[in-house]
Amino acid sequence: MTEDDAEKLARDIIAKNPSDDWIYEELGRQAQGENAFGEQLVTRGKQIFHATSLAVGKRLCGNPAIHALAERSDATAGDVLVIVPLLINLLSPADLQPATIALIGVVVSRMGIRAFCAKYGHQ
């Protein structure tokens, strides 16, 4: 999956407005392939998000553009269109696959940048 594909995936996910469990299930599927299913994937997806949140928060919330966005009181879920490309540029493919980054970007945007950075952005 290319960076453009990851950004398209993020836009498609936003358009579908799926449940949080669906997003975590997709994160789990990225890690485990088709060998796991249902709650196993949801649980694995949540583990992946929590395991990567501090590193993502440090890189994302330390970015001046995102830091300024996080300080705004009107930051919304639409910020995913800013978050995903930035995450793709901040995280190398060795860190995470583009599809995983897109899914994490959607979770971050749903939390809200301000809330995410407050929880995971402190160094």
N, C-alpha and C positions, 0 to 999 in steps of 0.2 A: 504494500500500500504506500502510495506517495503522500507527500505533504498536502497536495491539492485534494487527494482522495480523503485524507483525514479531515480537512476543513469541510468538505462536502458531507462527510459522515456526520460531523457535528451539526451542520445546518439541517440535515435530514432528521436527526434525532430531535432537535428542537421543534421542527415542524410536526412531528408525530406526537410530541408531548407524552412520552411513555412514563410509566411508573418508575420510581427510584429503583425498585427491585429489578425491573427489566434492564436498567443501565448497569447495575451491579452484576447481573447475570451475564451481560455481554462482556464486562471486564473479566469475569471468571472464565468465560469461554475463550478469551484472548490468551489467558494463561494456561488453560488446561485442554484446549481443543475440544473435540466432541466426546471425550471420554467421561465427562461429568455432566450432570443435568440438574435441573430444578434448584432446590435449596442449596445443594453443594456449590453450584455456580454462584448463587447470590452471596453465600458466605465467603467464598473465595474472592469474589469481586470486592466485597467490603474489606477483606484482609489486604488486598492489593492497594486499595485506596488509602487505607490507614497506614500501610507500610511505606507508601511513597509520599504521603502528605507533608511531612516535615521537609524533605528534600525539595519537593515541588514548591512549598510555601516559601522556603528560603530563596529559591531562584525567582519565583514569580513575584512575591511581595517585596523583594529587594530591588526589583526593577522600578526605576523612577516613574515610568508611565503608569504601571499598575499601582504603585504606591499612591500616586495622585488620584487614580480612579477609586482606590479603596477608601480614600479619605472623603470622597463625595458621599453625600447622604442619599443621592438618587441612583446609585449603582444598581443595575437590574440584571435579570437573567439574560437579557440580550447581550450582556458583556461577553458571552461565550465567543462571539465573533472576534473579539479582541484577544481573549485568553488563549484560544486554541493555537492561532498562528504564533503567538509569543511563546507558548510552551514548546511548540515544535522547534522553534529556534533556540530556546534555552536548554532543552534536553537533547542529548545526542541520541541517535538510533541505538547506541549501545545501552543507554539507560532504559528506554521504553520504545515500543513500536508506535508508529504514528496513530494507529487505530486506538491503542490504549491511551495515548495522550489525548486524543479527541474525546474519549469517554470520560477521562478524568476532568478535562476542561468543562464538560457538561455538568458533572457533579459539582465542581467548584462554582460554576455560574449559578446553579440552583441554590447552593448554600448562600450565595452572595459573596462578592469579593471582599467586602468589609468584614463579614463574619469569618470567612476562610482565613484571611490575613490576621485577624485578631487571634484565631485559634492556632494557626500553623505558621504564621509568618515571622514570629519573633525568633531571634537568633540567640 
